[in-house]
Amino acid sequence: MLRYLYADQLHRHPRLARQMFEDRAAQFAHRLGWDVEVDAAGEERDAYDAMNPLYVIWEEQNGRHGGSMRFLPTTGPVMVNDHFGHLISGPVCSPLIWECTRFCLAQGAGPHVAAALMLAGGEIMHGFGIRHFVGVFDARMVRIYRMIGSSPDVLGAAGQGRDRISVGLWGFCGAAQERVARRAGISPEQSRFWFDQAFGSQMPAVLQQTA
């Protein structure tokens, strides 16, 4: 199932949260060799995890973390402006654009997990009144996005081959939602139910940040 949790709600699901940060360490530090910080507990965290982001987490039937993403509004500090501003013509700052980072898949996760996470992104857009997501991605993700049926518009890029890093902008129209839902094997009704279960009938207008 899809869970929507702010950072200050992760304590309600300690096992799931711990596995998310451990899987991030396994993916970004160990498999990809990124220069990220892994703490003594084997968890990968950065400064943006301390800003009360919204996480989308795919929880497997056995309760384990299957995959996750992290969201922050671009009206506050975000990775694309703080670390990758040289790839774009100017800072991204709009209440209608949120940044999506730390797209992580647990080792062995099926292709439906990536599609489910993208489907959740569409629910966030619809529920919060957002028009676009912005994010940084590497070359390996191009195939995954194409496979899911949710490829971004590239705003800027640097590097060649496997070392290419790009900034992308995602929209999510109705047709894209249908494609991603089919790929995930999740009905739009079930997807909406999980979102409504997390936020209730009163949709939040703004994602609150704490420094």
N, C-alpha and C positions, 0 to 999 in steps of 0.2 A: 504494500500500500504506500501511498504518498503521504508524507508528513510535512507540515509547514511549521517550523519552530524558530522563534527568535533566539538569539544567543542566551538571553536571560531566562529562557524556558528549557534549555538543554538539560538542566538538572533533573527534570521530570523523567528523562529517558537516559540515564547515565551510561548504560551499556551501549546503546545506539550511538550516543555522542562520542564515547571513547573510541569505538570502532571507526567512526567517520574520520576522526583526526589520525588514527593509526593508519587507515587506508590512504589518507592523503600523504602521509610520510612514505608509505610503500610506493605510491605512484610517482609523486613528484621528486622525492629525494633519492629513492633507491632505483626505481625503474628508469626514470627520465634523467636523473642526475642533475636536477635543478639546484641552484644555490638557495635552499630554503632552510629554515631553522627547525630542527627536531629536538624536542626536549628530552629529559631523562626518562620520561614515561613512554617514549617512542611515538609521540604525537606531534604532528606538524601544525603549527599555529603562526599567525603573523599579527601585525598591528591592527588589521581590519577586523579580525575576530573579536577585538576588544571594543568595537563600535556598535555593538548590538545589531549585527546584520540579521537578515532573514535567511534561514537555510531551508532548502527543499531536500528531503531525504527519502530515498526509496528504501523501505523496510521490507526485507524478504519475509516469507511465511514463517521462517524459524526465528524471526526477530532480529536478524543480523542486518548490518548496513550493506546495501547493495550498490548505492551510488548517491551522489549529492551535488548540490550547487549552492553558491552563496550570493546574496543580493544586497546591494546598498544603493541609495539614491545618489545621483551625480551632483546634487546640490551640496554635498559634503565631500570629505576626502575620499578619493577612489584611486585605485591602482592605475587606471588608464591615464589619468592626469598626473599623478605623482611620479610614475616610473616610465611611462611610455608616451609621454607628451610629444616626444621628438618624431613619432610616427604619424601624427595628425597635424592639421593646420592650426588648431587652437584647442583650448580646453573644452571638454564636454561638460556642460552645466545646465540642467533643465529638470524641473519636477516631473516631466513626462518621459525622462530617460533614466533608467537604472542600470547600474553595472552588474554584470554576472561574472563571477570568478570561481576558481577552485572547482571546476567541473571534474569530478572524481568518480571513477568506477572501481568497485572492489574487484580484485583479481578473480577472474572466472565469471564475472557478471555477464548475463546474456544480453543480446542486442536490444531486447525490449526495455532494459533498464535505462539506457541512454534516451530512448524515445519517450519513456515515461517522464523523465526529468524535463525534457523539452515540452511535453504536454503540460506539465506543472507551470512552466514558464508562461505558457499561454493563459493559464488560469490567473496567474499573478497580473499579467497585463490587463486582462478583462476586469478582474476584481478591484484593482487599484487605479484603474484609469490611466495606465501607462501606454505609451505608443511604441517605444523601442527599448531594447536592451543593447548595451555596448559591452564589449569584452575583448580581451587579448587571447589569441589562440596560436598554437604552433601548427606545423605542417601536417602532423599526424591526424589532427582533428578535421581537416578538410574532407577526408573520405568519410568520417563518421557523420558529419553534418549532412553530406550529400546522401548517405545511406538512410538517414532518418527522414530526410525531406525538409530540412530547415537550415538552408545555407544562408550566411550573412552577406550583406554588402560590405566589401572591404574598403575601409577608409584610409588605410595606409599600411605599409609593410616594409620590412627590411630583412636582408639575408637571403640565402639561396638554399634550395633543396630542403633537407631535413632541418636545417637551422633557421628556416624562414619563420619570422614572427609577424603576425598581422593583428590589426585592430578591426573588428567587425561590428556592424550594426544590424540587429535583428528586428524584424517586424513579425507579426503572427496573424495572418488573415484566416478567415473561416476555412478556406480550402487547405491551407497548411495544417490547421488543427485536425482536419479529417484525415490527412495523410499520416500525421504523426500518431494519431489515435489508433489507426489501423496497425501501424508498425509496433506500437506498444501493446496491442491487444487489450486495450482499455476503452470502454465506451465513453463518449463525452459525458453521459449522465453520471457514471461512476467517478470520473475525474472531477466533475463539479461537486459531487457529494463530498469528496475528501476535502476540497477547498472550503466548502461551506461548514464542514465539521470543524475545521481549524479556526475559522473566523466568525462563524455565526451569520446572522442575517444582516448585521451592521458592518459594512465594509470599511476597513480603516482607510483614512484619506492620506496619511503621510506615514512613512516609515521613520520612527524616532531613532535618533542616533545619540549615543553617549560617548564622550571622548574618553 
